[in-house]
Amino acid sequence: VLFDDAGGAGLTYHLSNLYMDGAIGVSSLSSLAASMQISANTLSLSERFQLGRVNANSVGVLTISGTGALYAASGNVTLGESSGSSGVIYIKDDGALYYTTANTGHTFYIGSATNATGLVDVSGGVFVSSRVVRLSNATGSTGILNISGTGSVTVNSNLEVGNQAGSTGSVNVSGGELTVTGTAYLGTRVSGTGYLNVSAGKVTLANLTISNQTSATGVLSISGGAVTATSRLVVGSTQSSKATISISGGSLTSGATSVSMGPDSVATISVAGLGTWTSSTTTLSSGTNAATFITVSNGGRWTAGNISISTGLSSSTV
């Protein structure tokens, strides 16, 4: 399906629901995958939008390029709706995707069902969501958000990465810009795994929590670019959480920072090479039996305001 300017520029097409469910077991690059391209004009959806909806292991692909735009105004958006299915969105050039639902209970899912895969790749244009964006929502699911080139992603809510046991969510920023006005969670739910990998570009988060629930794993890796957690950074927030920050280039700037807050949590932070970390008030190992390990080496720099180190049943090594 192709929406281009053949019918005249500046047109808006209206649909209630959009479901895409292609051939089973094919690659997202295959001609057998259900695909749609919006290269000009606007498609407006008033209800649900689902890629990989009905059949297990099916594939749905949407490409928004040129001056094309998609407005999803209501309902959940799900990429990988059925078990083992895949849903893929590419945003290029000056393309735009707006998730504008007013319902606070609705969510943009990237990798929704068991063993499903969701991918949003933004190399140009914009992706703006007014509600939660959730990567890897079920056991065994994979959710990926890639931002590169001139791409811009804004989440005016929370960004949740790694939401179920055995699920993996990854946000990869190699250019462009990511803005989250709520909290970005890496390792959101019990035993979920979440990654934020930044090699270039700009990442601005109101709050960042790395490993948010019991036995969750969260990893922030910065090799270039700039990451800012404006209000608060929490590294290892709950029981047995595992949190890692690795800064080998680029910069991390954080507001009030708490490290190893949960009982038996472990947080490891390394700053090396051209990497820099600037934090304001910083509290280390406040959880019972929690452990914090901070290493600054090979030219790396950590500039901190006040530092508070627990003297209870916890350990901190700097």
N, C-alpha and C positions, 0 to 999 in steps of 0.2 A: 504494500500500500504506500503510495507516494502523495504527500501534500506539497505541491510546489506553487509557482505563480501562474500556472497555465490558465486558471480561472480568473486571473486578475489579482493585482497586488493589494494587500491590506485587508483581505477577507478574513473572517472568523467563522470557523465551522464548530457547531455545537453537537455534542454527544452526551448521553447519560452515562453509559459504562463503556470501558474499553478493556477487552480481554484478548490476550495473545497467547496462543498455545500451539506451537509448531510440532514438527516431527520429533518422535521420541529418540533420545540417545544421540542426537547430532551435535556438532560443535556450533557455537554461536556464530561462527563465520560461514557455516554451511548455507547453501541456497535453500535447504529444506527447513531452516529455522523460520518461524513466523517473524516477519520483519515489517517495520513501518519506518518511513523517513519523512520528517517534516523539515523542508528546506526553505520554505517561505510561508507567509500567512500564519494564522493562529488556530490551534485546536483547543477548544474549551470543553472540559469534562465536568459534569455536575454530580456524578456519583463515583463508582469504584474504578480503579485502574490496576490491572493485574497482568503480570508477565509470567508465563509458565504456570498456567492456572489449573487446568483440569487433569491432564495426564502426567503420571509420574515420569520423570526423566525428560520432560519436554522442554523446549527452548523458545523464548520470545525475546526479540531484539528491537529496540527503538533507537533511532538516530535523529538528533535534533541539530541541524546545521544551518548555514547561511543566516537568514534572518527569521527562521522558523521559531515558533514558541508554543509551549504546551502549558495550559493552566489546569491544574487538578484542584477543584474547588471543594470537594467533599469526599467522605469515605476514606478508608485506608488505601494507601498505595503499597502493593506487595510485589517484590521481585523474587521469584522462586516461591510461588504459592503452594505448589504440590510437592510431595516427597521426591527428592532427587532432581527436581526441575531447576532450570536456570532462567533468570531474568536479567537483561543487560540494557543499560541506557548509555549512549554516547552523546555528549554535548560538545559541539565544535563551533568554530568561527564566532558568530554573534548569536548563536542559538540560546534559548532560554527555557528553563523549566521552573515553574512556580507552583509550589504546594501551599494553597491558601486557605485550607479548611478552617472554619471558625470553631469546630468541635474540638474541645481540649482532649477528648478521649481518642482521637484519631492519630495514626502514626504512619510514617514513611518507613517501610521495612525493606532492608537490603539483605536478602537471604532469610526467608521467612519460615520455611517448613523444614522438617527433619531431612538432613543431608542435602538440602537445597543450596544453591549458590546465587548470590546477587552481586551485581557489579554496576557501579555508576562511575563513568570515566569522563571527567570534565577537563578538556584541553583548551577550551575557549568558551566564551559566553558565560552564562550564570546559571546557578542552581540555588533557589531560595526556598526555604521551608519555614512555615510559621509554627510547625509542631515538631515533636520529637522525631529524630532520625535514628533508627535502630539497626545496627549491623549484627547479623547472625543471631536470629531470634529463637532457634530451636536446636536440639541436640544434633551434633554433627554438621550443622549448617556453617556456611562461609559467607561473610559479607565483606565487600571491598569497595572503598571509595578512593579513587585516584584523582589528584588535582595536579595539573601541569600547565606549562605555557602561560597563557593569559586567563586561564579559567578561574572563576570566583564562586565559592560556595559560602552561603550564609544560612546558619541555623538559628532562628529566633526562638529557641527552646533548648532542650538538651540533646547532646549527641552521645548515644550509648553504643559502645563497641565491645562485643563479646558478652552475650546475654544469657547463655545457657551452658550447662555442663557439656564439655566436649565441643563447644562451638568456638569459632575463631573469627574475629573481626579485625580488619586492617584498614587504616587510613594512611595513604601514602601521598605526601606533598613534595613534589619536585619542581614546583613553580607556582605562580598564581597566588591565591589567597584563600584562607579558611577563617571564617569568623563564627564563633558560637557565643550567643548572648546569655545562655544558661550555663549548665555544667557539662563538660566533656568527661565521660567515664571510660576508662580503659580497663576491661575486666569488670563488667557491670554487675553480673549475677554470680551465684555460687558456681565455682569451678569453671567459669567462662574465661576466655583469653582475649585480650584486646591490645592492639599495637597502634602507635602513632609514630610513623617514620617520616622525618623531615630532612630533605637534602638541599632544598632551596625554597624561596618564597616566604610568605608571611602567614603566621598562625596567631590569631588573637582569640583567647578564651576568657570568659569572665571567671570561670572556675575550672580547675582540672583535678580530678580524683583518679589516681592510679591504683587499681585493685580495690574494688568497692565492697565486695562481699566475701564470705568465708571461702578460703582456698582459691579465690580468683587470682588470675595473673594479669598484670598490666605492665606494658613496656613502652617507654618513651625513648626514641632514638633520634638524636639530632646530629647530623654531619654537616649541615649548612642551613642558611636561612635564619629566621628569627621567630621564636616562640615566646608568647607572653601569656601568663595566667594572671590577669589583672587583679582580681580580688583575693583568690585563695588557691593554694596548691596543697593537696593531700596525697601523701605517698605511703600507701599501705594503711587503709582506714579501718580494717576489721580483722576478726580472728583468722590467723593462719594465712593471711593474705601475702602475696609475693609481688613486690613492686620493684621495677628497675628503671633507672634513668641513665642513659649513656650519652654524653656530649663530647664529640670528637671534633666538632667544628660548629660554626654558627653560635647562636646564643639562646639562653633561657632566662627570662625575667619573671620572677614570681612575687606575688604579694605575700600575705601572711601564709607561712609554710609550716605544715605539720608532717613529720616523718615517723613511720612505724607507730601509729596510734592504736592499732588493734592488738589484743593478746596474741602472743606467739607470731606476730607478723615480722616479716623480714624485708628490709628496704636496702637496696644497693644503688649508690649514686657514684658515677665516675665522670670526671671532667678532665679532658686531656687535649693536647695539641693546641689548636686554635679555638677550642671551645671555651665559652664563658657562661657562668651562672651568677646572676645577681638576685639575691633574695632579701626580703625585709625581715621582720620578726620570724625566727625559725625555731621550732620546738622539735627535739630529737628524742625518739624512743619513749613515748609517754604511755604505751601499752604494757601490761604485765608480760614479762618474759619476751618483750619485743627486742629486735636487734636492728641497728642501723650501721651501715658501712659506707663511708664517704671517702673517695680517693681523688686527690687532685694531683696530676702528674704531667710531665713532659710539656710544660708551658701552659697548661690549662689554668683557669682562674675562677675562683669562687669569691664573690664579694657579698658579705652578709651584714645585716643590721644586728639586732640583738639575737643571741643564740642561747637557748635554754636546753640543757641536757638533763634528762631524768636521772635521779640518784636512787631510784627504787629497784625493783627486780627486773631490770632491763639493761641493755648494753648499747653503747655507741662508740664507734671507732672512726676517727677522722685522721 
